[in-house]
Amino acid sequence: MERVYLLLGTNLGNLKRNLLRALEELKKNNIKVHKKSKFYKTKPWGKTDQPDFLNMAVEAESPFTPEELLKRIKEIEIKMKRVPTKRWGPRIIDIDILFYGKRKIKKSGLEIPHPQFFNRPFAIIPLAEIAPDFIPPNSNKKIKELLNEVTDEGVEIYCC
């Protein structure tokens, strides 16, 4: 099994409950979460005229190939009633694969590392909390070093 890093986000409904439910669904799908960050309240990115998000990062182990993991994640989102909207629009849950070990994958519908990771403080900040020494593919810097290169504007610890 390989280590994977995921980013969970939500901005519709009961935000904390959505993230907790997503964690339960990951577990039910044989995706074992080893570490989880605190919840971070973040300003929307890309499409800013919507409610703030609650995000968290998790380190997990997956017995699945990257493609199978993505399929499971999409099934969890559908089960949680995610409705397709405009790109970067509001959503009840969003689960992104940030990293799958040290793999680099670029296929239709699946790109790992996540193509926007290095531009998103709301992904870097919670990941630095749980994996500060991880060196992502496409980088020669640890996550904690990348943290020094981003602003925390619009990202604040929400709770536990």
C-alpha positions, 0 to 999 in steps of 0.5 A: 500500500502506498501513502497518499495525501488528500485534500478535503473541502466543503462550503455547503451545509454543515461544514464540519459534519461534511468533513467528518462524514467524508473521513468515515466514507474513506474508512468504509472504502478501505482507505486508512487515514493515518494523519489528519490536519486541523480544519482550516477556514479558507476563502474561495479560490478561482470563483470567489462569489461563494461561501468560505470553505472548510478544508483539511489534509489527510495522509492515508494508505490506499490499496488501490491504484491511482485510477481506482482511488479516484473512482472511489473518491468520486463515488464518495462525493456522489454518495454525499450528494455532491452536485456538479456545478461550475468549475470551482463552484460551491460543493458539499464535498470535494476530495482531491488527490494531492500526491500518490507516493512519489508518482507522477501521472498525467492522464485525462481526468487524473493528474498527480501531483495535483496540478494546482497544489503549488499555487494553493495556500489552502492545500499547502498549509494543512499539508505542512501540519501533517507532512512537513518533511514530505518532498513532493514530486516536481519539487526539491523542497520539503512541504515546510519549505514550500510553506515559507513561500506562500501567504496565509492570507485567507486561511485560518485555523477553524478548529481541532 
